[in-house]
Amino acid sequence: MTDQNKTIATFTSAPERQRAVIAFTGKSADEIFEIMGDPDRITDWYLLAKEVHHHKPGPDGEARFNVEFTFFGDVFEEVMLWDPPNRYIYKATGSGFPIRDYVAQIAVEMTGPDCGQMSWTMHFDIIEGEEFQRILPAILPPINELSMKKLAPMLGGKVVECSMNFDGLGA
């Protein structure tokens, strides 16, 4: 779980569908990772997250928890790679979650002694259901952008990129 040589491609062949980047100053990588690596903080910044429920760690000690989301219900999230304070990779699954092959990465890259960038990338290629294929491209980009704008001050930064690509996934 802590193999630093593993990349997102180790866990998924799906293309990058979202890239959100916040440039920050006045914080260390540890301080950023403390916020981004804490599942309980998701409800502080992600607009659709309502509640977090923790489970016993997985066989390799990986964090496992459910996040209750508006629209998606209970989504199980499992950390696949944990490399503090640099990055972690996780997957999300759930019966009401229409993205069937979701794998994401949170990464912190320092560009100076107290400044850097936090990126959140989502990778997926399967959206189940014609209704979700129509609605997710319309609702996820503004929700994710507003969530990043809510998160940015917590990280001491500003959003420098928030883009999504749903090409080939429409109904």
N, C-alpha and C positions, 0 to 999 in steps of 0.2 A: 504493500500500500504506500510506502514512502520511496519507491524507486524513482529517483530524480530524472532518470533517462527516459521515462515513459512520457509520451505526448498524448494529446487528445486523440490522435489517430490510433493509439493502442486500444481505445475503448469504443470508438465509433468510426464508421466510414462515411457517415452523413455529413453533408456540407454545413459550413457555418451559415446560420440563418439570422443571427443577431450579433451585433458588436456594439457594446456600450462601453465608453471610456470616460473616466473622470480623472482629470489632472488635479493633483493635490499638493499643498505646501504646508509646512509646519508640522508634519507628522512623520513618524518612522514607519517602515514596513510592518513592524510588529503591531503598532497602533492601528493601522488600517486592517491588518489581518484579524486583529481582535474583534473588530466590528463585523467584517465580512465572513469570518469563520464561525461566528456564533449563531446557530439556528434561531435562537430566541430573538435576535435582532431583526429578523426578516420582517416581522410585523411592524417594526418601526419605520420601514421605508418602502416595502413593496405594497402597492395599493390593493391588490387582490388577496393578500395574505391575512387571514383572520386569527389563526391560532396554531401553535406548534405543540406536538405531542412526541416525547422522546421514547425510544425503545432501547433495549439492552444492546450494547455494541455487537457488531458482527464478529465472525470467527477470527478475523485479523485485527480486531479492535476498531474497525471502521464505525464512524458515527452513522446511526440510522434513526430517522424520525419521520413523522408525517406532518405536513403542513396542510391545514384546512384553508382552501381557497374559495372565494366567491367564483361562481361559474363552474369550477372544476372539482369541487368537493375535496375529499381527503386524498392527498397525493403523497406517496411514500418516496422519500429521498434518501439515497444511500451514497456516502462518500466512497469513491473508488480509488482516489489518490489524495494523500494528505502530505503536503510539503510546506509547512509554515516557515517563514512568513511569505513564501513566494507564491504558492497557488494551491488550489485543490480542484479536483474534478469530481462531479457527482452525476448520478442519473436519477430521473424522476419517473415514477409509474403510478397508475391509479385507474380504477375502473371508469371513473368519470373524466379522466384526463385524456383528451383526444390525441395528444402527441404521443405516439407509441414508441418512438426510439430516441427520446430526449436525453442528451448528455450535454453537460455544460461545464465551463471552467471559469473560476474566479482567479485572477492573477494580479499580483502586485509587482510592479517594476519600479525600482528607484532610479531616478535620473540625476539625483544630487544627494547631498547629505540629509536633507529634510524635505525632499520633494520627489514626486514620481507620478505614476499612473496606475489606476486600478481598472482592470478590464473584466467584463462579464461577457462571455461568448456562449451562445446556444447553438447546438448542432442537432438537426433532426431532418427527416425526409418523409415521415409518415404522419398525416393528419387524418384520423378516421372520421367518417361521417361528412356527407355533403354540406350539412348546415355549418359544421365547424370549419370546413374548407372555405366557406364563404365568409364567415364572421371573424375568424381569427386574424386574417390579414387586415381587417378594418379596425379591430379593437386592440390587438396587442401592441402595435407600434405606439399609439398615444399613451396607453397605460404604462408601458415600459419606459417611455421618455419621461413621463411625469414622475414615475418612481425614481428614476435616476436623478431628476431635479430635486426630489425630496431627500435622496441619499447624499448628494454632493456636499451640502453644508456639514453633515455629520462627519465627512471625511476631510473637511477643510479644503474643499476644491470646487471645481465647476465641471459641468458636462462638456466634453469636447467632441464627442461622437455618440450617436445613438441611432443605429440604422438596422432595418430588418429587411430580409429578402425572402419572399414567398414564391418566387418563380417556380413554376412547375407543380405547385401544390394546390392550385385552385380547383373549384368544382366545375 
